[in-house]
């Protein structure tokens, strides 16, 4: 589907990103999520933000992960998994703080 029409269906980029994420193909997952977000300029699929945040967190890009998870919370304030997203934000903030402090300890 993505080869036939890569510009009109951001939900398929989400599905592709999710499949690659669960297969631990993080580079492919990230590329698909970014492509989906580029296409979804009106934010009809805020889960793309959430998924990209999870992908970036796996790659230890805490700043990027936090940005996308916060975007998700802002775009989908009534999402059924909002509490889980907020918990992940709290954990990532702690991890980011620990990663920032670690070089100073040396």
N, C-alpha and C positions, 0 to 999 in steps of 0.2 A: 504494500500500500504506500509506503513512504517513497519508494522509487517512482510510483505512478503519479503521485501528487504530494510532494513534500511540503507544500506551502499552505494548504487549507485545513489540515487536520492536526492541530497541536496535541490532541488527545492520543494520537498514535505515537507521537514522539515520547509522550509520557509512558505509554505501555512499553515502548522499546527501551527507554531508560530504566524502567522498573525491572524488566527482564534482565537486562545487563547488570543492574545493581545486585540482584539476587544471585546471579552467576559469578559475582565478584569481578566482572569486566568493568572496572570503575572508570577507565578512560572513555570507553564507548558509552557508558551510562551518562557520564558528565556531558559529553558532546551532544547526545540526544536531548538531555534535559535543557541545555543551553539553547539548542535549536528550537525546541518547543516553546521556550520562553520568548525567543525572538519573534516567533510567529504569533504567539498569543499576546499581542500588544494590549488587548482590552481585559486581560486577566480573567478569562472565563474558566481557566483550569489552574486555580491556585495551588493544587497539589504538586504542580511542577516545581514551585518554589520550595515546598516541603521536601520533595525528593532530592532536589539539587542540594539543599542544606544537609541532608543525610549523606549524600555522596561526598561532599566537601569535608564533612566531619570525619569520614572514613580516611580521607587523604590528609587529615590533620590540618586542614585549612580552616581554623576555627573562626577567624574573622569572616570569611566568605560564608561559612555555614551559618553563623549567627545572623548575618544579613538576610539570607534567604529564609531562614526559619522565622525571623521577625516579620519579613514581608508576608509570609503565609498567615501568621497570626493576625496581621493587620487586614489582609484581604479576605480572610475567612473567619470572622470573629464568632460565628455560630457553628463552626465545624465540630463534628462529634469527637474528633481526636485533639481538640484544642488544648486540653489539660496535658496530654502527653507531649505535645509540641512545646508547651511552656516549660514542662519539666526538662525536656531536652535542651532548651535554651539555658536553663539554670545550670545544668551539668556542663554544657559547653563553655559558659562564662567562667566556671571554676577551672576547667581544663585550660582555657586560654590564659587565665591569670597564672596558673601553675607553669605553663609553658613560657610565659613572659618573665616570671621570676627565676626560672631555672638557670638561664645564662648569667644572671647577676650573682648567683651563689658560687660560681666558679672563681 
